[in-house]
Amino acid sequence: MTESATKIAPSPRARVQAMMEYHPPLGCRDALRLDFNENTLACSPKVREALGRISAGSLTRYPEREPVEALIAARLGVAPAQLALTNGVDEAIHVLFEAFLDAGDELLLPVPTYTMYEVYASATDARVVSVLADESLQFPSERLLAGITPRTKIIAIANPNSPSGSAATRAQLLEIAARAPHAVMLVDEAYFHFHGETVLDLIGEIPNLIVARTFSKAYGLAGLRLGLLAGPVELMRWVRRVLSPYSVNSLALACLPPALEDAAYVDWYVGEVLAARTEFEAALDQAKVRRWPSRANFVLIEIGARHKEFTRLMSAAGVLVRDRSSDPGCDGRVRITIGTREQMRQAAAALNETLARLETNGGAQ
Ligand SMILES: Cc1ncc(COP(=O)(O)O)c(C=O)c1O
């Protein structure tokens, strides 16, 4: 490129220039992927059948989300106008922040938490106000309440939270919503199925509550990119203004009804994960690895200074895990997704082998 071409290159907004690109780690596909909190097995066979029925001709048409939205709204007990399907919860977060965060506004976040809140907030002119959890990594309810100001515009709470696995109680959430009536309270229930507690029933009743759900976790549809936002009609209509009408593609829309119908599959998968979590936690305790109590399909563990080497050795042993050391308050901590019992026995064997190797080769980094 010539010098003059560089000079006249269009420049993005200052906020975008200050942003980092976010590249999720790529893993070798043969390994056991315990680094994304996905379903580690498969989606329902009913979804696979639905995929098989999709004709090439149907792909010529733009997707129609509204009939599917009506169906899922009925299933979740909300009105269609209270619900919007999105291209994963990531898009839900993006459009919500786009719709509500202005210059001078504050996004209040308990941290550590899901990375994308901060990524999408950094593209707006709002300020991120982070409230650090203490060593227990429990939901910092009191500190969060103290962090509410007249400028707080959104409070984003992953419940259960990632990477800690901890959860806020319904009473804590209700108090926060009541103390910040001028702010949207987003409760991101991506891991709802493993936790079993929800505030979705309060949609409409609490005027500033919006709930997000994903089909990427228990349903095993992360590749289809399906999420949703549910909230009062008065808030959802602003969200809809920024939401692309076609961001949920027709394959995803075709797969959603059979995925929802096959509740037995999701129940089975969740039961399997919870049994595996109990077994894996016992294996961690036996190996004397510190862990944080989890309400989700992953567990955060303490590895210490050699977290990088641990993650590398686990990967060499065929198990991908996620080093969370760069998250606030998480130095030396690694998150491991819980899969099936069989997979977690493999993970526990790799973990024991890796810990033994770390011990025998002393302090070598
Ligand atoms: C708390 C939380 N919310 C949302 C997401 C992303 O969901 P989706 O795949 O629907 O974009 C994740 C993914 O890890 C998550 O941990």
The ligand as a Tripos MOL2 file, in Angstrom:
@<TRIPOS>MOLECULE
LIG
   16    16     1     0     0
SMALL
NO_CHARGES

@<TRIPOS>ATOM
      1 C1        -22.9570  -16.8830   30.2340 C.3       1 LIG1
      2 C2        -22.9390  -17.1170   28.7650 C.ar      1 LIG1
      3 N1        -23.8120  -16.4600   27.9980 N.ar      1 LIG1
      4 C3        -23.8430  -16.6480   26.6720 C.ar      1 LIG1
      5 C4        -22.9740  -17.5070   26.0400 C.ar      1 LIG1
      6 C5        -23.0150  -17.6400   24.5410 C.3       1 LIG1
      7 O1        -24.1710  -18.2230   24.1340 O.3       1 LIG1
      8 P1        -24.4630  -18.4000   22.5690 P.3       1 LIG1
      9 O2        -23.7170  -19.5890   22.0910 O.co2     1 LIG1
     10 O3        -25.9520  -18.5940   22.5470 O.co2     1 LIG1
     11 O4        -24.0450  -17.1410   21.8830 O.co2     1 LIG1
     12 C6        -22.0570  -18.2240   26.7900 C.ar      1 LIG1
     13 C7        -21.1190  -19.1540   26.1170 C.2       1 LIG1
     14 O5        -20.1940  -19.6730   26.6260 O.2       1 LIG1
     15 C8        -22.0330  -18.0180   28.1860 C.ar      1 LIG1
     16 O6        -21.1400  -18.6530   28.9560 O.3       1 LIG1
@<TRIPOS>BOND
     1     1     2 1
     2     2     3 ar
     3     2    15 ar
     4     3     4 ar
     5     4     5 ar
     6     5     6 1
     7     5    12 ar
     8     6     7 1
     9     7     8 1
    10     8     9 2
    11     8    10 1
    12     8    11 1
    13    12    13 1
    14    12    15 ar
    15    13    14 2
    16    15    16 1
@<TRIPOS>SUBSTRUCTURE
     1 LIG1         1 GROUP 0 **** ****
